[in-house]
C-alpha cells in the first residue's frame, strides 16, 4: 500500500481542508493515468520505445503531484513546473503526455499567484509551438495547452481563493469566540474581586469579634455570627448572579456567530434586533439554541445565498423569524426540527415552518410574554 505523507501545516491540503474536492481530483488522475498507457497501446501496440519512458514517468509524476498538495505552498510552483517539464520530455514518444503539460500548468493556479500561472500558460504554449516544428506535434495541441491551461487554471484559481477566504473566516470566527470568552472571564474576575474583596474582609472581622466575645458576651457573639451568616448568604446570591452570564445564552452574541458561519459559506446574512429586549435567562438561552440549530440547517442543507433573522416584540409576544432563499423542502420532523419544537414547548412557545420546495424556508417562533414571566417566577 502506498503511504501518502502527512500534509505540512503550510501545505495546500492544510489550507483547503476539502477532502471531497481532492477525492474528485484523485479520481480524475486514475482515469488519466490509465489513458496515458491505454491510448498509445491501442494505436501503436506494445513497443518499449514508448512504454519504458512512460512507465518511468509515472513515479516521478506521482511524487510531484502528491507534493503539490502535501508539501509547503512555497514549493508548489517547483512541483507543478516539474510535471509540465516531464510532459514535454515524454511528448515525442507518447502524445498523451500532453496531459502532463496541462495538469502542471493548471496546478500552478493553486499557488494563488496569477502572474506565475499566466506566465506558465504562456511559456507552455510557446514550448508547444516549438515542439510542433521539432516533433510534428498537431497544431490543435497548441490550442489545447493554451485553452485548457486558462480555463481549468482559472477554475482552480477561483476555488483556492474561495477556500482561503473561508479558512480566514473560520479563523476570524474562532478569534471572535476566543475574545468573547476572554472578555467574559475578565468581567467575571473583576466582579468577583470587587464583590468578594470587601465581603470576605467583613466576614473575617465579624468572625474575629465573635470569637473574642464568645466567653464575655455570648449573646453579642451570637448576634455577630448571625450577621456573618446573613452576609455570607447575600454574598452567595451575588456570586451566582455574577457568574450567570457565563452560562446564559445571549441572542446578540448568537447573531454574531450566525453571521460568521453563514458568510463563511457565501450566504449573505442580515439581522434585526431591538435595542432593548429583556428576556428571562432560561428563555433567552433556549432561543439561542433554536437559532443556532436553524442557522446550522441553513449552512448545511439549504444551498441558500441569503438568510435573514428578524427579532421583535409584537404586543404581548416575543417573535423571531428566520428565513432563507434556499432549496426549501425542510421536513417537519427532520434536521433537528423535532428538537427545536421540544425546546419551544418547554418555554411555552410555538414554532411554525413554511418550507415549499425550491422556494426557501421560513421559521416563525413566538413566545408569549406571559409565558416568559412564568418561567422567570419558576427560576
N, C-alpha and C positions, 0 to 999 in steps of 0.2 A: 504493500500500500504506500502511495506517495504521501509523504508528510509535508503539508504546506506550512511554512514558517509562520510563527505568530506575528501579526502586523505590528510594526513600530508605532509608537504613540503618535508620531507626526506623519504617519503614512496616509495615503488616500483612503484606505479602508477604515482607519481610525477616525477620519473626518466625516466620511459619508454615512457610516453606520446604516447601510441599506443592503442587507443580505439578499432580499428578494431581487433587487435590481442586479446584483452581482451574480446570483444563480442564473438569471436570464442570460447575462453576458457569457457565463461559463458554458451554458448550453449551446450558444451560437458557436463558440470556439470548437466544441466537439464536432459539429457538422462541418465546420470549415476545415479542420484537420483531416477529416475523412475525405472531403472533396479534393484536398491537396494531393492525395495519393490516388484516389479512385479515378479522377478525370483523366490524367495523363495515362493511367493504366488502361483505360477504355479506348483512348485514342491511339496510343503508340505501342501498347503492350509492355510487358515487363522487360526493362533494359536497365542495366546497372549504371549507365551513364547519367540517368536522371534519378533513379531510385536511391542510389547511395548518397548523393548530396542532399536529397530531400529528407531521407531518414536522419542524416547527420544534423539537419537544420532544426529538427523537432525539439531536442533537449535545449538547444540554445534559445529557441523561441519561448518555450515554456518557462525557462528560468527568468527571462526578461519580462515576460507577461505577468508572472506572479509577482515579480519585484515591483512592477508598476503600482500594484495595489498594496503591497506589504512593506516596501522599503520607504524611507523618508521621502516626502514630496520633492525635496531638493534634487533627488536622484532620478525622478520620474523622466525628465527630458532625455537623459542618457539612455535609459532602457527603451523608451519609445523610439528614439533615433536608431538604436541598435537593431530593433525589429525591422524598421524600414530598410536599413542597410543590408540586413540579411535577405530581404526580399529582392533587392537589386542584384545581389551576388548569385542567388539561385535562379533568377528570372531567365537567363539564357538557356537553361536546360529544362525548366519547368515553368510554363507560362502562368500557372495558377499561383506562383509566388507573388503575383500582383497583389494578392490579398495581404501578404506581409506588409507591403508598402502602405496600403490603405489603412490597415489596422494601426501601424506605427504612427502615421500622420494624425489619425483621429484620436489616438491616445494622448498626443501632445496637448490636445484641448483640455485635458484634465488638469494640466498644470496651472490653470486659471491665469495664463499669460497669453492674451490674444495675439500679440505681435509674434511671439515664438511659434504659436500654432499656425498662423497665416504664413509666416516665413517658411515653416516646414512644408506647407502645401505648395508654395511657390517653388522651393528647391526640388521637391519630389516631382513636380510636373516638368521642370526643366531637365532633370536627370532622365525622366521617362522619354522625353523628346530625343535625348542623346541615345538612349537605348533603342529607340525606333530606327535610327540610322545605323547603329552599330550592330544590332542583333535582329533587325527586321521585325520589331515589335509593332503590332497593329496600331493604327492611329487612334482607334476607339479607346485603347487602353490609356492614352494620354487624357482623354476626356473623363474616363472613369476615375483616374487618380485625382484629377482636379475637382470634379463634381462630388464624388464621394468624400473626398477629404474635407471639402467645405460643408456639405450637408450633414454628414454624420459627426464631423467635428463640432459644428455649431450646436447640434443636439447635445453632445457630451459637455460642451462648454456651459450651456444653459442649465443642464442638470447639476453639474458640480457647483455652479454658482448658487443655485437654489438650495442645494444640500448644505453648503457652507453657511448660507443665511439662516437656515433652520437650526443648524448647530449653534450659531451665535445667539439666536433667540432662546434656545433651550438653556444656554449658559446664563442669559440675562434673566430668565425666569428663576433659575436656581439662585442667582445672585439676589434677586428681589426677595425671595423667600428667606434666604440666609440673613439679609439685612433686617427684614421684618422680625425674624426670630431674635436677632441680636438686640434690636431696639426694645423688644418686649422684655427681654431678660434685664436690660439696663433699667427699664421702668420698674420692673418688679424689685430689682435690687435697691433702687432709690426709695421706693415706697416702704419696703421692709426696713431699710436703715432709718428713715425718718420716723416710721411708726414704732419700731421696737426699741430704738435707742433710748428715748425718753421713758417709755413704759417700763422697760426692764430695770432702768435705774430707779424708778418709783417703787417697783415691787421689791427691789433689793433693800431700799431704805426702810420701807414699812415692815419687811420681814425682820430686819435687824432691830427695829424699835420694838416689835412684838416679842422678840427673844429677850430683850432687856426687861420688858415689863411682865414677862411670864410669871415671875415669883412675887414681885412687889404689887402689881396691879393686874390680876388675871382678867378682870372684866374689860379693862382697856386693851390688854393684849388680844383678847378675843375680838374686840371691835376692829383692831388693826388687821387681824387675819381675815376677817370678813371683807374688809376693804381690799385686801390683796386679792381675795377670790373674785370680787366684783371687777377689779381692774383686769385680772387675767382673763376672765370670760369676755369682757368687752374687747380686749386685745385680740383674742382668738377669732372673734367675729370679724374684726377689721382685717386680720391677716387673710381669712378666707375670701373676703371681698376683694382684697388686693390681687390675689393670685387667680381669681376667677377669669380674668382676661386672658390668661394663658391657655385656658381650656375652651372658652366660649367661642362660638362662631362669629364672624364679622362679615356682613354682606359686602361692605366696601372692599375689604381685602380679597374676598372671594371673586368679586368682579375683576379686580386687577389680575388675579391668576387666570381667570377665564379669558381675558383679553390676550395674555401672553400665550396661552395654549392654542387658541384659535388662530391668532395671527401667525404663529409659527408654522401652521399648516396652510397658510394662504387664505384664510377666511376673515373677511373684514368684520369687525365687531364694534357695535355701538351699545351704549347702556344709558339708562336714565334712572336716577336715584334721587329721592327728595333730600333736601339739605338736612332735615331733621326727621327722623322716624324712629321713635323709641319702641322697642320690642323686648319682651322678656327674653332672658338669655337662652332658655331652652328652646323657645320658638325660633329665635334667630339662628341658633346652631342647627336646628332641623332644616330650616330653609336653606342654609348654606350647603348642607349635604344634598338636598334636592337639586339645587342649582348646579352643584359640581357634577352630579350624575347626568343631568341634562346636557351640560356642556361637553362632557366626555362622550356622550352619544353623538352629538353633532360632530365632534372631532373625528370619531372612529367610523361612523356609519353614514353620515348624511350626504357626503360629496357636495356640500354647500359652498357657496362663495361669499355669503353674507349671513350674519346672525345678529340678533338684537334681543336685549333684555330691558324690559320696562317695569320698574318697581314704583308703586304708587299707593296712596290711601284713597279709597273710594267710599266716602261716607263712613260707615262703621265697619269697613272691611279693608284689610291689607290685601293687595293683589300683586302678583308677579307674572308677567307674560314673557315667555321665551320662544322666539321664532327663528326659523332659518328658511332659506330658499333652496333646500336640497332635494333629494330624491323622494322624500316622504315615505309613506308605507310603513310607519312605525307601528309595530304590533301593540295591541292594547295591554298585553301582559309580558312583553319581551323587552330585551335591552335594559333591564333594571327598572322598568315601569312599575312592576309589582312592588318593588322596594320603595319607590317614591310614593306610591299610593298608601302603603302601610305607614310610612313616616307622617304623611299628611293626616291620616286618621288619628294618629297618636296625639296630635296637637289640635284636633277638632277642625281641620281644614279640608279642602277639596282640591282635586286635580282633574282637569278635563283636557283631552287630547284631540286635536284635529290634524290628521296626517294623511291627506289624499295622495295617492301615488303620483310621483313626478311634480308635485305642487308644494313641496316643503312641509314643515311640521310646526305646529303651534301648541304650546303647553300653557294652559291657564291655571294659575294657582291662586286660591283665595283662602284667607283665614279671618273669620270674624274677630273684631277686637274684643268681643265678649269672651271668646274662647281664649284669647291671649291673656285676658285678665284672670280667668280661672286658673290657667297654667301658672301665672305669677303667684296667686294665692297658695296653690299647692306647694310651690317651691318655698 
